């Protein structure tokens, strides 16, 4: 499985559990478990985060995230864009 094109836009933390604790995840977890925890909305007022970056080789990156709470339902959505030009 190639995970090189995945981004961490909507991820709060990545945990690597190894040793005796990995046995909690069943017989498929022989040596370790990688657990990815996604972002959760935490306020009743919607929260919007935006950012933009630029750099060498005409590189540009931008992202946005919207999260919040609706009663007991929390939501979070994120998206990003990356572009670069490599001159030969």
HUNOR-V410858 format. One record per backbone hydrogen bond with DSSP energy under -0.5 kcal/mol. CO is the residue of the C=O (numbers start at 1). NH is the residue of the N-H. Records with the same first field share a line. If there is no record, write none. Layout:
# HUNOR-V410858
CO=NH  NH
This chain:
# HUNOR-V410858
1=3
3=6
8=11
10=39
13=37
15=17  35
16=18
17=33
18=21
19=22
20=23
21=24
22=25
23=26
26=29
28=30
31=19
33=17  35
34=36
35=15  37
36=38
37=12  13
43=69
44=46
47=67
49=65
51=63
53=61
55=59
56=59
57=85
59=55
60=83
61=53
62=81
63=51
64=79
65=49
66=77
67=47
68=75
70=73
72=74
73=70
75=68
77=66
79=64
81=62
83=60
84=86
85=87
